[in-house]
């Protein structure tokens, strides 16, 4: 039988594979109801005219408008995975890059260090790159590259669409849908940040996965600064987005995939939908 430590390590590794989805969902969530409720926007990061930015709806609409106008985004990222029952904590640090241009988007997350519990922080390189068709995971510890095809080459998808396929919390697309799944409360506003607490409802489609999600919004930028999700197993996923650079442009070379010499490579092609070739019968 596997020890508790082995199970914990395996679970942590599985969750790290989903980090791309966990981060980007909060960066790219877009609410399409602003104009319908009489809100108009200035530039990205500005507050919406006609919206009460001190209310839950106003904050969400301001957030959605800022993310909708996002062309490029770069920040330091800190991802902490906490298991209170096992008294275990893992912290990863790195850099996140996102760019959207001419209907296409690209995403890259470079994790650079790892700190486990009370151990010293160590170099730990792991990279995730998404180009609209392929999601590439480069693990420098085991010198392995895995490339997951997410779309047909002539039909690339946006990073948000990728997230929607891999992470269940997609209710952010509309405030009405969000309120069906969560009880939303404005906790406090302090030092230029607003904190919203989302409690999962008893009949929510997410009731088996999470109990609550908190996120802090930078009011000046109108973008997320910190996200904390608590699972039904009492595990905590904490994501900090630090020192953001918004719409300043990013060199396209940042999103190039460079496979180090000697690394093994595994390619997982897109699953083809099988056609039903059985003859149709009349009723």
Backbone as a ProteinNet text record, in pm:
[ID]
protein_1_A
[PRIMARY]
XXXXXXXXXXXXXXXXXXXXXXXXXXXXXXXXXXXXXXXXXXXXXXXXXXXXXXXXXXXXXXXXXXXXXXXXXXXXXXXXXXXXXXXXXXXXXXXXXXXXXXXXXXXXXXXXXXXXXXXXXXXXXXXXXXXXXXXXXXXXXXXXXXXXXXXXXXXXXXXXXXXXXXXXXXXXXXXXXXXXXXXXXXXXXXXXXXXXXXXXXXXXXXXXXXXXXXXXXXXXXXXXXXXXXXXXXXXXXXXXXXXXXXXXXXXXXXXXXXXXXXXXXXXXXXXXXXXXXXXXXXX
[TERTIARY]
84	0	87.3	37.1	113.4	100.4	209.4	208	130.7	95.6	25	108.6	238.5	329.2	329.6	330.3	331.1	200.8	89.2	-40.7	-46.7	6	6.3	88.1	205.8	293.5	227.7	164.8	99.2	-15	-92.1	-204.9	-157.1	-49.9	6.6	50.9	112.8	159.7	42.2	-66.2	-182.3	-244.1	-249.3	-308.2	-221.3	-89.4	-1.5	-22.6	-63.5	-87.9	-206.6	-292.2	-410.1	-390.9	-268.1	-244.3	-277.3	-251.9	-282.5	-429.6	-516.9	-659	-697.1	-640.9	-676.4	-641.3	-530.5	-489.2	-567.3	-571.1	-625.1	-774.7	-847.7	-991.5	-1025.9	-944.9	-973.1	-921.4	-826.8	-774.6	-863.7	-927.1	-998.6	-1149.9	-1203.1	-1347.5	-1411.6	-1511.1	-1571.6	-1722.6	-1776.8	-1921.5	-1973.6	-2071.1	-2118.8	-2245.5	-2271.2	-2396.7	-2378.5	-2258.4	-2233.9	-2322.4	-2324.5	-2402.3	-2550.9	-2591.5	-2733.5	-2784.9	-2695	-2738.6	-2697.5	-2654.8	-2627	-2488.8	-2391.8	-2254.9	-2174.6	-2089.6	-1998.8	-1859.6	-1761.4	-1623.9	-1534	-1427.8	-1323.1	-1216.1	-1092.4	-985.2	-973.8	-891.4	-874.5	-826.4	-888.1	-846.9	-926.6	-1005.8	-1083.6	-1215	-1276.6	-1403.5	-1515.4	-1622.4	-1733.9	-1828.3	-1864.3	-1958.1	-2096.6	-2167.8	-2302.2	-2306.9	-2190.6	-2185.8	-2137.5	-2198.9	-2155.2	-2038.2	-1916.6	-1797.9	-1782.2	-1875.5	-1872.4	-1975.1	-2031.7	-2127.8	-2070.3	-2127.6	-2081.8	-2096.5	-2215.1	-2238	-2143.7	-2124.3	-2037.2	-1893.8	-1846.3	-1708.5	-1690.9	-1788.7	-1779.4	-1783.6	-1866.4	-1874.5	-1747.6	-1692.4	-1567.4	-1454.7	-1453.5	-1355.8	-1370.3	-1492.2	-1515	-1477	-1504.3	-1468.8	-1317.5	-1246.8	-1100.9	-1039.9	-1091.5	-1038.2	-1075.6	-1194.2	-1235.8	-1144.6	-1091.2	-1006	-857.9	-829.7	-691.2	-627.1	-518.9	-443.3	-316	-252.6	-135.1	-127.5	-70.9	-62.7	60.3	137.1	257.4	265	300.1	310.8	394.7	434.8	494.3	379.7	399.3	294.5	348.1	268.5	299.7	181.3	207.8	103	130.6	40.3	56.9	-53.7	-12.7	-105.4	-92.8	-199.9	-197.4	-290.9	-238.8	-319.8	-316.4	-409.4	-410.7	-414.4	-490.6	-504	-372.1	-288.2	-158.1	-45.4	-83.6	14.5	122.7	78.4	168.8	142.6	250.6	238.5	345.6	304.6	397.2	381.8	492.5	489.5	574.4	513.4	584.2	582.5	694.6	704.1	749	699.6	738.5	684	666.2	619.4	509.1	406.9	297.2	294.5	273.8	261.9	133.9	61.1	-57.9	-65.5	-100.4	-114.7	-225.6	-304.8	-412.5	-400.6	-399.3	-379.2	-438.9	-511.3	-569.2	-651.7	-728.8	-816.5	-749.3	-618.1	-544.8	-487.1	-464.6	-406.3	-294.8	-207	-96.4	-75.4	-37.2	-18.8	108.4	180.7	298.6	313.2	341.2	372	504	601.2	732.3	746.1	736.2	765.1	915.1	972.3	1117.4	1168.7	1088.7	1133.1	1022.8	1064.1	972.2	1016.7	920.6	948.6	844.5	889.7	799.5	814	702.3	699	811.4	894	1000.5	1134.4	1132.7	1257.5	1300.3	1425.3	1476.5	1416.4	1395.1	1346.3	1453.4	1410.9	1506	1465.3	1561.8	1535.1	1450.4	1341.4	1250.3	1180.5	1230.8	1181.1	1074.5	961.1	849.2	778.5	748.8	692.4	566.6	470.9	347.6	330.4	312.4	294.5	173.9	85.4	-30.9	-35.3	-45.8	-41.6	-171.5	-276.9	-404.7	-436.5	-333.3	-351.7	-289.4	-166.5	-93.3	-69.6	-92.3	-54.1	70.4	182.2	309.9	352.5	389.1	437.6	581.1	673.4	815	858.8	897.5	941.5	1092	1166.8	1312.7	1367	1288.2	1335.1	1349.2	1255.6	1260.1	1296.6	1330	1370.1	1268.5	1143.7	1034.1	944.9	900.6	809.4	683	567.7	441	365	317.6	243.6	101.9	4.5	-134.8	-204.5	-253.7	-325.4	-465	-499.5	-627.5	-726.7	-676.6	-763.9	-701.2	-781.7	-728.8	-635.9	-532.8	-433.2	-494.9	-599.8	-664.6	-780.5	-800.9	-908.3	-857.9	-760.8	-706.7	-812.7	-796.2	-891.2	-823.5	-903.1	-850.6	-815.8	-724.7	-684.4	-805.2	-902	-1021	-1100	-1108.4	-1179.4	-1109.5	-976.4	-899.1	-932.4	-936.9	-968.4	-1107.3	-1201.1	-1339	-1351	-1261.7	-1265.5	-1201.1	-1114	-1035.3	-1064.4	-1139.7	-1167.1	-1316.3	-1383.1	-1529.2	-1591.2	-1520.2	-1583.5	-1589.8	-1691.1	-1706.5	-1828.6	-1890.2	-2006.7	-1975.7	-1847	-1810	-1850.7	-1889.4	-1925.8	-2047	-2134.2	-2248.7	-2272.4	-2301.5	-2325	-2443.1	-2546.6	-2665.5	-2630.7	-2546.2	-2505.8	-2420.9	-2337.2	-2250.8	-2334.3	-2439.1	-2523.2	-2607.1	-2628.1	-2700.5	-2616.7	-2485.4	-2394.8	-2335.2	-2326.4	-2260	-2341.4	-2321.6	-2366.7	-2247.8	-2264.2	-2152.6	-2165.1	-2056.3	-2057.1	-1931.5	-1948.6	-1835.2	-1783.5	-1662.6	-1608.2	-1555	-1462.3	-1405.4	-1326.8	-1302	-1219.1	-1110.3	-986.3	-875.6	-753.5	-688.2	-563.4	-574.1	-681.3	-697.1	-741.3	-781.5	-825.2	-962.4	-1041.3	-1172.4	-1172	-1230.2	-1234.2	-1376.9	-1397.4	-1527.5	-1518.9	-1622.3	-1629.7	-1743.2	-1711.4	-1809.7	-1830	-1946.3	-1979.5	-2060.8	-2016.9	-2084.8	-2221	-2324.2	-2458.8	-2476.9	-2573	-2595.6	-2631.7	-2698.5	-2738.5	-2649	-2534.7	-2443.5	-2380.5	-2346.5	-2280.1	-2135.7	-2088.8	-1952.2	-1948.1	-2060.8	-2069.3	-1978.7	-1944.2	-1858.1	-1709.6	-1678.5	-1538	-1490.6	-1575.8	-1533	-1637.4	-1590	-1680.9	-1687.9	-1576.4	-1575.3	-1457.5	-1470.6	-1362.1	-1358.5	-1242.1	-1223.5	-1131.3	-1161.8	-1063.1	-1058.5	-935.8	-906	-881.5	-945.4	-934.9	-861	-762.5	-692.1	-788.2	-837	-939.9	-887.9	-760	-704.3	-697	-653.1	-642.4	-772.8	-856	-977.3	-948.9	-842.8	-801.9	-773.7	-782.8	-756.4	-612.9	-594.5	-460.8	-429.6	-535.6	-515.5	-642.5	-625.2	-737.9	-711.1	-809	-796.6	-920.8	-900.3	-1010.7	-994.5	-1102.7	-1101.3	-1185	-1123.6	-1193	-1275.9	-1360.2	-1442.5	-1357.4	-1233.3	-1140.7	-1054.2	-1090.5	-1022.8	-883.7	-851.6	-727.4	-746.8	-638.6	-645.6	-552.3	-605.4	-527	-519.3	-400.3	-382.3	-292.9	-343.6	-271	-253.8	-128.7	-99.5	-44.7	-100.4	-56	8.6	141.1	216.3	284.1	295.7	365	318.7	189.6	137.6	177.5	195.1	216.7	104.2	18.3	-102.2	-93.1	-120.4	-124.5	2.3	116.1	244.1	312.6	251.3	307.7	414.1	420.2	517.5	580.4	710.5	781.9	725.8	694.3	637.4	729.2	859.8	955	932.7	869.3	841.2	756.9	670	576.1	626.2	750.3	807.7	840.7	819.2	850	988.8	1078.8	1214.2	1240.3	1249.8	1270.2	1420.1	1464.1	1606.7	1657.6	1781.8	1843.7	1844.6	1806.3	1808.6	1679.4	1583.7	1457.7	1369.5	1302.2	1206.7	1081.6	1013.8	893.8	779.8	665.8	545.5	438.5	376.4	273.6	138.8	44.4	-90.5	-182.3	-216.3	-298.3	-441.7	-510.1	-649.5	-734.1	-823.9	-910.5	-1011.9	-1017.8	-1111	-1250.7	-1347.9	-1485.9	-1526.2	-1571.6	-1610.9	-1751.4	-1764.5	-1894.7	-1976.1	-2103.7	-2195.7	-2225.6	-2165.6	-2182.1	-2293.9	-2363.5	-2472.6	-2586.3	-2650.4	-2762.5	-2880.3	-2938.3	-3051.2	-3177.8	-3257.6	-3385.2	-3500.7	-3606.3	-3727.7	-3803.8	-3864.6	-3945.2	-4071.3
-120	0	124.6	231	355.1	430.4	491.8	569.7	699.2	765.2	892.6	994.5	992.5	1088.1	1068.1	940.2	910.1	955	930.6	972.6	1124.2	1190.7	1337.1	1391.7	1332.3	1377.6	1357.6	1241.3	1212.5	1308.1	1337.7	1428.7	1568.2	1610.3	1742.4	1752.9	1647.1	1647.1	1656.1	1585.4	1588.1	1727.5	1794.1	1926	2028	2011.2	2105.8	2103.1	1988.8	1978.6	2063.4	2098.5	2177.7	2325.9	2365.8	2503.2	2604.3	2571.4	2664.9	2705.1	2606.8	2636.3	2717.7	2683.6	2751.8	2900.6	2934.7	3074.9	3152.1	3099	3174.7	3198	3107.4	3125.4	3259.3	3303.9	3429.6	3550	3525.7	3634.6	3663.2	3559.9	3574.3	3569.2	3555.8	3548	3675.2	3660.1	3774.4	3773	3878.3	3891.4	3975.5	3925.8	3993.9	4075.9	4113.3	4181.4	4328.4	4384.8	4522.7	4622.5	4615.2	4711.3	4696.2	4573.6	4547.6	4614.3	4636.8	4699.1	4845.1	4901.9	5044.1	5083.9	4993.5	5026.1	5053.4	5153.4	5181	5189.7	5152.1	5144.8	5244	5279.9	5361.1	5266.7	5276.4	5186.3	5073.4	4972.9	4859	4905.1	4851.6	4886.3	5000.5	5072.3	5183.6	5133.3	5213.8	5173.5	5199.6	5125.4	5137.6	5247.9	5336	5442	5382.9	5429.6	5381	5258.3	5206.3	5088.8	5128.5	5070.5	5093.4	5000.9	5056.4	4972.6	4926.3	4966.1	4920.3	4809	4757.1	4647.5	4523.9	4408.1	4284	4289.9	4331.1	4336.4	4435.9	4551.8	4652.3	4605	4537.9	4487.4	4379.9	4289.9	4183.2	4238.7	4338	4396.6	4472	4540.5	4611.7	4512.4	4402.6	4296.7	4237.2	4207	4143.3	4235.1	4365.5	4457.9	4467.7	4468.8	4477.9	4354.7	4237.2	4114.7	4104.3	4155.2	4151.5	4237.6	4345.8	4437.3	4401.2	4290.5	4249.9	4204.9	4269	4232.4	4157	4199.4	4126.9	4142.6	4043	4042.5	3963.3	4020.9	3955.2	3980.8	3878.5	3898.2	3787.5	3811.2	3706.2	3622.6	3493.5	3407	3322.6	3312.8	3225.5	3132.6	3004.3	2903.7	2817.5	2824.3	2749.1	2643.8	2520.2	2409.3	2362.2	2376.9	2347.2	2231.5	2133.8	2021.7	2022.1	2092.6	2106.5	1973.5	1877.3	1749.4	1673.1	1695	1628.4	1721	1844.1	1944.5	1959.9	1966.9	1976.5	2104.8	2166.3	2290.1	2295.3	2322.4	2333.1	2469.4	2537.7	2670.5	2672.8	2712.2	2727.4	2874.7	2920.8	3059.6	3062.7	3161.5	3172.1	3297.9	3289.5	3403.5	3357.6	3441	3411.6	3515.7	3468.9	3556.6	3520.7	3622.7	3600	3709.3	3672.1	3770.7	3729.2	3828.8	3803.7	3904	3854.1	3941.8	3877.2	3957.1	3910.5	3783.6	3779.7	3665.9	3541.9	3550.2	3435.9	3471.8	3370.4	3396.2	3297.2	3336.2	3250	3266.2	3159	3159.1	3083.9	3134.3	3063.8	3086.4	2977.8	2986.7	2915.1	2986.8	2930.8	2922.8	2802.8	2785.8	2767.1	2835.8	2838.7	2779.1	2787.7	2735.8	2657.3	2575.6	2494.1	2492.2	2508.5	2498.7	2407	2299.5	2205.6	2210.8	2239.9	2247.7	2337.7	2286.4	2367.4	2353.1	2285.1	2267	2397.8	2403.6	2521.1	2531.3	2654	2674.4	2626.7	2553.9	2498.1	2529.8	2522.7	2543.1	2427.3	2458.2	2353.7	2409.7	2373.7	2432.9	2346.2	2407.7	2341.7	2448	2418	2518.1	2466.4	2557.8	2527.9	2632.8	2589.9	2682	2638.9	2734.2	2704.7	2801.8	2748.8	2832.6	2833.2	2782.1	2776.8	2638.8	2558.6	2421.5	2320.6	2348	2254.9	2313.6	2230.7	2264.2	2181.2	2249.3	2181.2	2192.4	2079.9	2075.7	2025.2	2109.4	2072.4	2057.5	1937.7	1907.8	1884.8	1979.9	1972.2	1871.7	1836	1741.9	1601	1560.6	1426.5	1431.8	1553.5	1574.7	1513.9	1555.4	1501	1613.7	1598.9	1694.2	1620.4	1678.4	1621.9	1730.6	1695.5	1790.4	1736.3	1812.6	1772.5	1857	1793.8	1867.3	1901.3	2029.7	2076.1	2114.7	2130	2170.1	2130.5	2136.6	2113.1	2227.4	2199.3	2299.7	2421.4	2399.4	2510.8	2570.6	2523.4	2575.4	2598	2690.1	2715.8	2771.7	2743.9	2792.8	2894	2980.2	3079.6	3012	3073.3	3017.1	3001.2	3092.1	3081.8	2955.7	2921.8	2800.2	2675.9	2680.1	2569.4	2553.8	2666.3	2665.1	2607.6	2649.1	2603.8	2452.8	2390.5	2245.8	2171.6	2239.8	2171	2212.9	2319.2	2366.6	2393.8	2339.7	2343.8	2479.5	2573.7	2699.9	2791.6	2773.7	2856.9	2947.3	2948.8	3032.7	3180.3	3214.4	3354.8	3422	3345.5	3404.7	3496.3	3468.8	3555	3566	3688.6	3710	3626.5	3617	3540.4	3393.6	3336.6	3197	3180.6	3279.3	3275.7	3271.6	3352.1	3359.5	3232.9	3157.4	3031.3	2927.4	2938.2	2839	2881.6	3012.9	3063.2	3170.6	3177.2	3292.7	3388.9	3507.2	3600.2	3715.5	3741.7	3847.7	3932.3	4063.9	4154.7	4156.2	4104.3	4091.5	4224.8	4282.5	4410.8	4472.5	4600.9	4672.5	4745	4718	4772.7	4789.7	4903	4930.8	4903.6	4953.5	4941.8	4806.6	4716.6	4582.8	4551.6	4480.6	4435.7	4284.5	4230.8	4085.7	4035.5	3938.2	3874.4	3730.5	3688.5	3550.9	3479.8	3368.1	3289	3156.7	3139.3	3015.4	2927	2804.1	2710.3	2673	2684.3	2650.9	2499.5	2459.3	2316.7	2240.9	2306.3	2239.3	2277.7	2338.2	2381.1	2261.7	2279	2172.6	2154.9	2248	2240	2193.6	2149.2	2113.7	1997.6	1911.5	1796.6	1830.6	1950.2	1988.3	2098.5	2197.7	2313.4	2352.2	2416.9	2474.2	2625	2685.3	2830.9	2875.7	2996.3	3060	3207.1	3255.4	3397.5	3456.8	3575.9	3641.1	3791	3841.7	3980.9	4049.8	4165.2	4236.2	4367.8	4392.2	4519.9	4622.4	4716.1	4808.8	4906.3	4936.2	5028.2	4964.3	4837.7	4766.5	4698.6	4669.4	4595.5	4451.6	4395.2	4257.9	4181.5	4048.5	3968.6	3982.9	3981	3988.8	3863.6	3797.2	3678.2	3594.2	3463	3370.6	3260.1	3226.4	3116.4	3028.7	2903.1	2808.5	2697.2	2663.5	2557.3	2440.1	2322.1	2204.6	2137.6	2044.5	1970.5	1880.3	1852.7	1773.1	1861.6	1992.8	2091.8	2129.7	2090.6	2136.6	2280.8	2356.5	2497.9	2527.2	2594.1	2634.2	2786.2	2838.8	2983.1	3033.3	3128.2	3181.7	3331.2	3377.5	3519.2	3570.3	3680.6	3741.4	3875.2	3880.9	3993.4	4076.1	4205.6	4298.9	4283.9	4301.3	4283.8	4395.7	4357.8	4452.8	4429	4528.7	4512	4587.4	4515.7	4573.1	4650.2	4598.2	4659.4	4586	4479.5	4403.5	4305.9	4189.7	4085.8	4033.6	4015.9	3963.2	3825.1	3803.2	3675.6	3557.4	3584.1	3476.2	3411.5	3486	3432.9	3306.6	3300.4	3189.2	3075.6	3086.4	2979	2858.2	2740.5	2617	2569.1	2565.5	2517.2	2394.4	2279.3	2153.6	2131	2122.7	2101.2	1970.1	1970.9	1853	1736.5	1620	1500.8	1473.8	1566.1	1546	1449.1	1361.4	1272.9	1350.2	1305.4	1376.7	1280.1	1313.9	1234.5	1325.1	1281.6	1360	1291.9	1364.6	1312.1	1385.1	1322	1387.8	1409.1	1495	1524.4	1401	1370.3	1255.4	1287.8	1201.7	1222.1	1174.3	1254.4	1214	1110	999.3	891.5	915.4	893.8	911.4	783.6	800.3	685.4	640.4	527.2	477.3	373.8	355.3	257.7	310.6	221.8	266.3	313.9	423.9	478.2	399.5	378.3	305.7	398.6	370.8	452.1	405	500.1	465.2	390.5
0	0	0	-66.8	-71.6	59.7	100	222.6	201.6	312.3	304.8	229.6	254.8	189.3	38.7	-5.2	-147.7	-213	-144.2	-196	-206	-103.6	-102.1	-217.1	-239.3	-346.6	-481.9	-502	-628.8	-653.1	-549	-563	-597	-532.7	-560	-704.9	-756.3	-894.6	-991.2	-960.5	-1047.2	-1051	-936.7	-931.7	-1003.4	-995.7	-1063.8	-1214.4	-1267.5	-1410.6	-1452.9	-1356.5	-1388.1	-1356.6	-1323.5	-1281.2	-1388.7	-1514.9	-1623	-1616.3	-1606.2	-1603.4	-1481.4	-1368.2	-1244.8	-1247.4	-1310.1	-1315.1	-1419.4	-1539.5	-1651.2	-1639.9	-1576.7	-1566.3	-1503.3	-1407.1	-1341.2	-1419.7	-1509.5	-1591.2	-1710.3	-1763.3	-1889	-1876.9	-1754.9	-1740.7	-1797	-1882.2	-1949.4	-1932.5	-1877.3	-1863	-1979.2	-2052.6	-2172.4	-2148.7	-2022.4	-1992.2	-1957.5	-1972	-1930.7	-2002.9	-2135.2	-2210.9	-2184.1	-2157.2	-2135.1	-2009.1	-1911.5	-1786.9	-1779.8	-1893	-1897.4	-1854.7	-1856.6	-1819.7	-1945.3	-1941.9	-2051.6	-1997.2	-2080.2	-2030.7	-2100.1	-2032.3	-2092.1	-2141.8	-2093.8	-2133.5	-2033.6	-2067.2	-1977.7	-1842.2	-1737.4	-1602.6	-1545.1	-1626.5	-1575.9	-1520.2	-1435.4	-1377.6	-1477.3	-1465.5	-1556.7	-1512	-1604.7	-1572.3	-1554.1	-1452.9	-1429.2	-1341.9	-1298.2	-1212	-1073.3	-972.4	-835	-805.6	-805.5	-787.2	-643	-557.3	-419	-395.9	-504.1	-494.9	-564	-533.4	-595.4	-746.7	-795.1	-939.8	-1006.8	-944.1	-1002	-1012.4	-908.8	-909.1	-1015.8	-1027.7	-1127.3	-1268.9	-1291.4	-1424.9	-1460.1	-1361.7	-1386.2	-1416.1	-1341.6	-1364	-1503.5	-1543.1	-1672.3	-1787.9	-1774.5	-1881.5	-1896.9	-1783.9	-1789.2	-1853.8	-1818.8	-1878	-2025.3	-2061.9	-2201.9	-2288	-2231.4	-2306.9	-2294.4	-2231.5	-2210.4	-2341.4	-2378.3	-2497.5	-2460.4	-2351.7	-2302.8	-2151.9	-2087.7	-1941.6	-1900.2	-1810.4	-1758.8	-1609.1	-1531.5	-1387	-1323.3	-1201.1	-1120.5	-1064.3	-1058	-1005.3	-890.7	-785.3	-672.7	-652.4	-662.1	-648.7	-526.4	-430	-305.7	-294.8	-269.3	-250.5	-106.6	-29	114.6	146.8	221.3	269	422.3	484.6	630.4	705.8	654.9	724.5	728.5	627.9	621.8	666.4	704	745.8	638.3	513.2	399.7	322	273.1	196.9	88.2	-33.5	-146.2	-211.9	-234.7	-296.1	-422.3	-532.5	-658.7	-699.4	-754.9	-800	-944.9	-1017.4	-1157.2	-1222	-1353.9	-1432.7	-1527.1	-1542.5	-1633.3	-1745.1	-1869.7	-1985.4	-2061	-2105	-2186.8	-2292	-2414.2	-2520.3	-2615.7	-2656.5	-2750.7	-2864.4	-2988.7	-3103.2	-3228.7	-3307	-3433.1	-3415.5	-3308.2	-3285.6	-3232.6	-3206.5	-3152.8	-3016.2	-2934.8	-2802.7	-2773.4	-2686.1	-2644.7	-2495.1	-2431	-2286.4	-2251.1	-2153.1	-2104.8	-1954.8	-1883.4	-1741.4	-1717.8	-1666	-1632.7	-1481.3	-1426.7	-1284.4	-1268.4	-1169.6	-1154.8	-1024.8	-918.9	-789	-719.4	-623.7	-546	-400.8	-310.3	-167	-104.6	-39.8	23.6	174.6	240.3	386.2	438.9	529.4	589.9	517.9	405.8	331.4	264.5	223.7	156	15.1	-29.1	-165.2	-263.7	-366	-461.9	-605.4	-693.8	-835.4	-885.5	-953	-1000.7	-1124.7	-1242.2	-1366.1	-1431.6	-1454	-1519.6	-1603.2	-1728	-1817.9	-1887.3	-1905.8	-1977.1	-2086.3	-2211	-2322.3	-2404.5	-2432.7	-2516	-2632.7	-2756.2	-2875.7	-2954.9	-2896.9	-2966.8	-3020.2	-3040.5	-3088.9	-2992.7	-2950.1	-2864.2	-2724.4	-2623.5	-2486.5	-2455.9	-2435.1	-2413.2	-2268.7	-2209.7	-2071.9	-2073.1	-2026.4	-2022	-1877	-1840.1	-1704	-1704.8	-1649.5	-1651.6	-1550.7	-1451.2	-1349.4	-1406.1	-1488.6	-1547.2	-1695.2	-1742.8	-1882.1	-1978.8	-1959.8	-2038.8	-2090.8	-2214.9	-2277.1	-2319	-2283.6	-2328.5	-2402.3	-2521.3	-2604.1	-2624.5	-2576	-2585.3	-2691.6	-2797	-2900.2	-2850.9	-2856.5	-2806.3	-2915.3	-3039.6	-3149.1	-3282.3	-3387.2	-3520.5	-3558	-3638.7	-3674.7	-3741.9	-3821.3	-3891	-3813.3	-3689.9	-3606	-3462.8	-3444.6	-3310.4	-3216.4	-3088.2	-2988.6	-2897.6	-2838.4	-2745.9	-2613.8	-2540.8	-2411.4	-2319.4	-2328.9	-2245.2	-2276.7	-2406.2	-2444.7	-2389.6	-2389	-2332.6	-2185.1	-2115.1	-1972.8	-1949.9	-2032.7	-2016.8	-2027.3	-2103.8	-2121.1	-2004.8	-1929.8	-1827.2	-1683.8	-1667.5	-1532.1	-1519.6	-1417.7	-1412.2	-1386.9	-1325.6	-1289.8	-1410.1	-1492.2	-1610.8	-1597.1	-1478.4	-1455.2	-1458.3	-1457.9	-1460.3	-1590.5	-1688.9	-1817.9	-1806	-1709.5	-1684.4	-1535.2	-1491	-1348.3	-1301.6	-1385.2	-1346.1	-1320.4	-1406.8	-1389.4	-1264.3	-1238.8	-1121.2	-993.8	-990.8	-871.1	-851.6	-958.1	-944.4	-870.7	-884.4	-827.5	-693	-669.1	-548.6	-477.5	-347.5	-269.9	-266.1	-320.6	-336.6	-237.2	-167.8	-66.8	-78.9	-70.5	-66.2	76.8	97.4	232.4	281.9	207.7	249.1	134.9	147.7	51.9	130.2	93.4	170.3	81.6	93.5	21.2	-128.8	-188.2	-332.1	-381.6	-290.1	-330.2	-271	-347.1	-301.3	-292.1	-184.5	-165.5	-177.5	-265.6	-280.9	-231.7	-158.5	-107.9	-179.1	-242.5	-315.3	-242	-183.7	-113.5	-206	-221.6	-312.1	-254	-336.4	-291.7	-282	-200.4	-174.8	-301.8	-396.3	-520.1	-637.6	-608.4	-713.9	-784.7	-911.5	-985.5	-937.6	-854.1	-801.7	-656.2	-602.4	-460.9	-422.5	-518.1	-488.4	-497.2	-546.5	-566.2	-471.5	-448.5	-368.9	-265.4	-160	-61.1	-77.3	-117.7	-135.2	-220.4	-275	-349.2	-309	-275.7	-246.4	-350.5	-397.2	-480.9	-453.4	-462.6	-436.2	-570.4	-590.5	-716.6	-696.4	-782.4	-783.6	-844.3	-763.4	-808.9	-914.1	-909.7	-1008.4	-1146.1	-1150.3	-1277.5	-1317.5	-1218.5	-1246.7	-1281.5	-1223.6	-1253.3	-1123.7	-1127.6	-1008	-959.5	-828.5	-769	-687.1	-638.8	-555.8	-559.3	-565.2	-565.2	-465	-382.7	-287.4	-299.1	-336.7	-349.4	-246.6	-177.7	-77.5	-127.5	-131.1	-184.7	-75.9	-117.6	-22.4	66.9	23.5	103.6	193.8	197.6	282.1	231	107.8	47.7	1.7	1	-33.9	-151	-252.6	-369	-369.1	-350.6	-340.5	-453.5	-530.9	-644.4	-627.4	-626.9	-617.4	-749.8	-799.6	-924.9	-890.7	-899.1	-845.3	-954.1	-928.9	-1018.3	-1163.3	-1188.5	-1324.9	-1420.6	-1546.6	-1655.5	-1755.5	-1771.9	-1852	-1984.1	-2092.7	-2227.5	-2264.6	-2221.7	-2256.2	-2371.8	-2419.6	-2530.3	-2483.4	-2546.9	-2512.1	-2641.8	-2640.5	-2757	-2792.5	-2919.2	-2962.7	-2933.4	-2923.9	-2898.3	-2761.5	-2672.2	-2538.5	-2547.8	-2648.1	-2659	-2748.3	-2793.2	-2873.8	-2786	-2840.3	-2767.8	-2808.7	-2711.9	-2738.4	-2652.1	-2715.6	-2642.8	-2622.1	-2497.9	-2469.4	-2530.3	-2569.1	-2629.2	-2529.7	-2577.9	-2493.9	-2419.4	-2423.1	-2352.8	-2431.2	-2360.1	-2423.4	-2459.5	-2563.3	-2607.5	-2634.1	-2578.6	-2599	-2657.9	-2765.2	-2832.5	-2816.3	-2762.2	-2744	-2841.1	-2953.5	-3056.4	-3010.8	-3084.1	-3056	-3083	-2991.7	-3011.3	-3120.1	-3218	-3328.2	-3288.1	-3325.2	-3299.1	-3403.4	-3354.3	-3445.6	-3500.3	-3630.5	-3693.3	-3682.3	-3665	-3659.1	-3802.4	-3840.5	-3977.6	-3989.5	-3878.6	-3883.6	-3970.4	-4048.7	-4133.4	-4048.5	-4094.2	-4017.9	-4051.2	-3951.3	-3970.7	-3948.2	-4018.5	-4000.7	-3879.2	-3811.6	-3695.1	-3736.9
[MASK]
+++++++++++++++++++++++++++++++++++++++++++++++++++++++++++++++++++++++++++++++++++++++++++++++++++++++++++++++++++++++++++++++++++++++++++++++++++++++++++++++++++++++++++++++++++++++++++++++++++++++++++++++++++++++++++++++++++++++++++++++++++++++++++++++++++++++++++++++++++++++++++

